[in-house]
Amino acid sequence: HVADSTSVTLTHASSFANRIGEGAMLNLSQDGLACRISRELSDSLDIGGPIGVVFELGSAPTRIEAKGTIKNKTAAGSAHSIIVGVCFNDDAESEGTKDQLARLLGS
């Protein structure tokens, strides 16, 4: 259950508490997500760079914290917003998060 207005907090990969901005989640899988962010925030992120994401998911919201990599940036139909694709890390630390997402997404 992903609400239409689910927001994603982007953080430094080294600390989920170190917030760098916020975006609107567009889609989500256990492997990654896409979110719409401001062009200004997008300009501060590098493709291939590390990123942390924090969001809530489920009917009784569960806080999800995941580390990933910026995979792409595409135009979002507005001069002021960009869609950023994030691929979650494929490491031991991320396996629990991926399993939790799979359960919550019913996949």
One Martini backbone bead per residue (centre of mass of N, CA, C, O) as a GRO file, in nm:
protein
  107
    1HIS     BB    1   0.083   0.045   0.031
    2VAL     BB    2   0.089   0.335  -0.169
    3ALA     BB    3   0.064   0.645  -0.149
    4ASP     BB    4   0.038   0.907  -0.362
    5SER     BB    5   0.203   1.097  -0.126
    6THR     BB    6   0.467   0.963  -0.091
    7SER     BB    7   0.745   1.032   0.088
    8VAL     BB    8   1.099   1.107   0.043
    9THR     BB    9   1.394   1.086   0.217
   10LEU     BB   10   1.700   1.230   0.163
   11THR     BB   11   2.029   1.101   0.226
   12HIS     BB   12   2.302   1.021   0.351
   13ALA     BB   13   2.454   0.714   0.345
   14SER     BB   14   2.595   0.747   0.638
   15SER     BB   15   2.308   0.904   0.729
   16PHE     BB   16   1.967   0.915   0.797
   17ALA     BB   17   1.987   1.201   0.962
   18ASN     BB   18   2.115   1.336   0.691
   19ARG     BB   19   1.940   1.560   0.539
   20ILE     BB   20   1.883   1.677   0.178
   21GLY     BB   21   1.574   1.586   0.109
   22GLU     BB   22   1.269   1.575  -0.099
   23GLY     BB   23   1.021   1.341  -0.231
   24ALA     BB   24   0.815   1.179  -0.475
   25MET     BB   25   0.681   0.884  -0.504
   26LEU     BB   26   0.628   0.669  -0.793
   27ASN     BB   27   0.803   0.401  -0.736
   28LEU     BB   28   0.824   0.045  -0.619
   29SER     BB   29   1.071  -0.188  -0.511
   30GLN     BB   30   1.303  -0.412  -0.386
   31ASP     BB   31   1.534  -0.258  -0.579
   32GLY     BB   32   1.367   0.027  -0.589
   33LEU     BB   33   1.327   0.381  -0.695
   34ALA     BB   34   1.110   0.658  -0.775
   35CYS     BB   35   1.160   1.022  -0.778
   36ARG     BB   36   1.048   1.348  -0.723
   37ILE     BB   37   1.252   1.637  -0.769
   38SER     BB   38   1.432   1.894  -0.755
   39ARG     BB   39   1.658   2.044  -0.950
   40GLU     BB   40   1.844   2.139  -0.725
   41LEU     BB   41   1.883   1.861  -0.597
   42SER     BB   42   1.977   1.710  -0.850
   43ASP     BB   43   2.241   1.885  -0.893
   44SER     BB   44   2.366   1.749  -0.612
   45LEU     BB   45   2.353   1.479  -0.776
   46ASP     BB   46   2.515   1.174  -0.864
   47ILE     BB   47   2.569   0.954  -1.084
   48GLY     BB   48   2.667   0.676  -0.879
   49GLY     BB   49   2.584   0.779  -0.616
   50PRO     BB   50   2.522   0.789  -0.293
   51ILE     BB   51   2.216   0.695  -0.103
   52GLY     BB   52   1.949   0.780   0.110
   53VAL     BB   53   1.633   0.629   0.221
   54VAL     BB   54   1.312   0.750   0.358
   55PHE     BB   55   1.012   0.561   0.448
   56GLU     BB   56   0.665   0.476   0.435
   57LEU     BB   57   0.492   0.151   0.475
   58GLY     BB   58   0.173   0.071   0.486
   59SER     BB   59  -0.109   0.057   0.684
   60ALA     BB   60   0.112   0.025   0.915
   61PRO     BB   61   0.357   0.211   0.920
   62THR     BB   62   0.681   0.148   0.791
   63ARG     BB   63   1.004   0.208   0.841
   64ILE     BB   64   1.233   0.286   0.578
   65GLU     BB   65   1.583   0.202   0.530
   66ALA     BB   66   1.798   0.290   0.248
   67LYS     BB   67   2.062   0.200   0.043
   68GLY     BB   68   2.211   0.362  -0.253
   69THR     BB   69   2.195   0.442  -0.611
   70ILE     BB   70   2.229   0.659  -0.859
   71LYS     BB   71   2.107   0.586  -1.193
   72ASN     BB   72   1.902   0.835  -1.268
   73LYS     BB   73   1.798   1.121  -1.481
   74THR     BB   74   1.478   1.278  -1.551
   75ALA     BB   75   1.244   1.431  -1.689
   76ALA     BB   76   0.917   1.571  -1.539
   77GLY     BB   77   0.763   1.808  -1.717
   78SER     BB   78   0.950   2.020  -1.564
   79ALA     BB   79   1.177   2.271  -1.490
   80HIS     BB   80   1.165   2.189  -1.155
   81SER     BB   81   1.181   1.868  -1.225
   82ILE     BB   82   1.303   1.537  -1.125
   83ILE     BB   83   1.377   1.203  -1.203
   84VAL     BB   84   1.487   0.954  -0.971
   85GLY     BB   85   1.693   0.669  -0.970
   86VAL     BB   86   1.701   0.398  -0.727
   87CYS     BB   87   1.935   0.157  -0.624
   88PHE     BB   88   1.963  -0.083  -0.420
   89ASN     BB   89   2.166  -0.238  -0.238
   90ASP     BB   90   2.380  -0.546  -0.280
   91ASP     BB   91   2.385  -0.639   0.044
   92ALA     BB   92   2.374  -0.752   0.357
   93GLU     BB   93   2.242  -0.493   0.481
   94SER     BB   94   1.996  -0.495   0.253
   95GLU     BB   95   1.837  -0.766   0.277
   96GLY     BB   96   1.630  -0.693   0.499
   97THR     BB   97   1.494  -0.468   0.341
   98LYS     BB   98   1.410  -0.638   0.095
   99ASP     BB   99   1.236  -0.838   0.255
  100GLN     BB  100   1.042  -0.628   0.372
  101LEU     BB  101   0.941  -0.520   0.101
  102ALA     BB  102   0.830  -0.783  -0.013
  103ARG     BB  103   0.615  -0.816   0.206
  104LEU     BB  104   0.472  -0.532   0.176
  105LEU     BB  105   0.428  -0.581  -0.150
  106GLY     BB  106   0.364  -0.890  -0.217
  107SER     BB  107   0.641  -1.040  -0.374
   0.00000   0.00000   0.00000
